[in-house]
Each structure stands twice: as C-alpha cells, then as structure tokens.
Amino acid sequence: MSPANYPQRGEIYLLEFKATERHAMRFRHPALVIQNNKANRYSGVILVVPLTTTLKVAELPVGVLVDPPEGGLDKPSVVHCGQIHTVSRDEFVPGRLLGRLSAITMEKVNKALRISLDLA
C-alpha cells in the first residue's frame, strides 16, 4: 500500500475483476485509482478504471495510452475510462501496487473521465 496507508488517486494496483457481463473487464488487470484521496482514506470501497493491453481502446475518447515504465507497467497499456468499477478497499494490499501515473497522464485521464461521464 502507499506510504499514506490507503490507495492514492493516480496509483495503479493489480486487481481481480469478477464481472460476468460479456464486455466488462474480467480476470486480473492493472487498475488505476480515480477516486479522491479523502474518500480513499475513509471509504470501504474505491473507484478504479482498468487498464488493458488492447491498444485499440486508445483510439476511443475514453482511452489513455500509457507507455512503460510509467505506472510500473511492463507493456504498453490503455486506461479504459469507459469502465468505472467499485472495488473493496481490502483488495489494495502492498504487494499489488505497481506504481503511479505522472501528472501529465492524469490530466489525460481526467479529460477521458469527463467525456465518459458527460461532464465535458
């Protein structure tokens, strides 16, 4: 876990997605914490978006390409802001923290989230 003892916005963790829907993320994927730090500190659940190695997602307005080694990733990946998930805080253990995205990449994520949620 991060030095603050709770997940921080902008950190990437390796998480299990258990969705049963056909197009929803499934299995183990890196996931970006998008929830604000105050909520992360006190809430029992954390909002995240998954990352995928399906680079075609980067062509969508809700996709943000991330090149390694940023975020602790070992291969090019795309933050998929079109798939917001709620995950139990218990899933965020120190061994699953991969890294953190840069401020520049987080600005791109913010833009993609605004588009995804129609806040633009």
C-alpha positions as CSV (number, residue, x, y, z in Angstrom):
1,M,0.0,0.0,0.0
2,S,1.1,3.6,-0.5
3,P,3.0,5.4,2.3
4,A,-0.3,7.1,3.4
5,N,-1.6,3.6,4.2
6,Y,-4.5,3.8,1.8
7,P,-4.7,3.8,-2.0
8,Q,-3.9,7.2,-3.6
9,R,-5.5,8.7,-6.7
10,G,-3.2,8.0,-9.6
11,E,-1.8,4.7,-8.3
12,I,-2.0,1.5,-10.2
13,Y,-2.8,-1.8,-8.5
14,L,-3.1,-5.3,-9.9
15,L,-6.7,-6.3,-9.2
16,E,-9.1,-9.2,-9.9
17,F,-12.2,-8.2,-11.9
18,K,-15.1,-10.6,-11.4
19,A,-17.6,-9.1,-13.8
20,T,-19.9,-11.5,-15.6
21,E,-21.0,-9.2,-18.4
22,R,-19.7,-10.0,-21.8
23,H,-17.9,-6.7,-22.4
24,A,-16.9,-5.9,-18.8
25,M,-13.4,-6.3,-17.7
26,R,-12.6,-9.8,-16.2
27,F,-9.7,-11.5,-14.6
28,R,-6.5,-9.9,-13.3
29,H,-5.7,-6.4,-14.7
30,P,-3.8,-3.3,-13.6
31,A,-6.3,-0.7,-12.3
32,L,-6.0,3.0,-11.8
33,V,-7.4,4.6,-8.6
34,I,-9.6,7.5,-9.7
35,Q,-11.4,8.3,-6.5
36,N,-10.3,11.3,-4.5
37,N,-7.9,10.7,-1.6
38,K,-10.3,11.8,1.2
39,A,-12.8,9.2,0.1
40,N,-9.9,6.6,-0.4
41,R,-8.9,7.2,3.2
42,Y,-12.3,6.6,4.8
43,S,-14.4,4.6,2.4
44,G,-14.7,0.8,2.3
45,V,-14.8,0.9,-1.5
46,I,-12.5,2.5,-4.0
47,L,-13.4,3.7,-7.6
48,V,-11.0,2.5,-10.2
49,V,-10.7,2.1,-14.0
50,P,-9.0,-0.9,-15.5
51,L,-6.0,-0.9,-17.9
52,T,-5.9,-3.1,-20.9
53,T,-3.2,-4.2,-23.4
54,T,-5.8,-3.9,-26.2
55,L,-4.2,-0.8,-27.7
56,K,-7.2,-0.2,-30.0
57,V,-9.0,1.2,-26.9
58,A,-6.6,4.2,-27.1
59,E,-8.4,5.3,-30.2
60,L,-11.6,5.9,-28.1
61,P,-12.1,9.3,-26.4
62,V,-12.3,7.4,-23.1
63,G,-8.9,5.6,-23.6
64,V,-5.5,6.9,-22.4
65,L,-2.3,5.3,-23.7
66,V,0.4,4.6,-21.1
67,D,3.9,3.5,-22.1
68,P,6.2,1.6,-19.8
69,P,7.8,2.0,-17.4
70,E,5.3,4.7,-16.3
71,G,3.0,3.4,-13.6
72,G,5.1,0.3,-13.1
73,L,3.8,-1.2,-16.3
74,D,5.9,-3.6,-18.3
75,K,4.0,-3.3,-21.6
76,P,2.0,-0.5,-23.4
77,S,-1.4,-0.3,-21.9
78,V,-4.6,1.8,-22.1
79,V,-6.5,3.3,-19.2
80,H,-10.1,2.5,-20.0
81,C,-12.2,5.3,-18.5
82,G,-15.3,3.8,-20.0
83,Q,-15.3,1.1,-17.4
84,I,-15.5,2.5,-13.9
85,H,-15.5,-0.2,-11.2
86,T,-16.1,-0.2,-7.4
87,V,-13.6,-2.4,-5.6
88,S,-13.4,-3.3,-1.9
89,R,-10.7,-1.5,-0.1
90,D,-9.4,-4.9,1.1
91,E,-8.1,-5.6,-2.4
92,F,-5.5,-2.8,-2.1
93,V,-2.6,-4.6,-0.5
94,P,1.1,-3.5,-0.7
95,G,2.1,-6.4,-3.0
96,R,-0.4,-5.3,-5.6
97,L,0.8,-1.7,-6.0
98,L,2.6,-1.4,-9.4
99,G,3.3,2.3,-9.5
100,R,1.9,5.8,-10.1
101,L,0.9,7.8,-13.2
102,S,2.5,11.1,-13.9
103,A,0.6,14.4,-13.5
104,I,0.6,14.8,-17.3
105,T,-1.0,11.4,-17.9
106,M,-3.5,12.0,-15.0
107,E,-4.6,15.2,-16.8
108,K,-5.4,13.0,-19.9
109,V,-7.3,10.6,-17.6
110,N,-9.3,13.5,-16.1
111,K,-10.3,14.5,-19.7
112,A,-11.3,11.0,-20.6
113,L,-13.3,10.7,-17.4
114,R,-15.1,13.9,-18.1
115,I,-16.0,12.6,-21.6
116,S,-17.1,9.2,-20.2
117,L,-19.3,10.8,-17.6
118,D,-20.5,13.5,-19.9
119,L,-19.0,16.2,-17.7
120,A,-17.2,17.9,-20.5
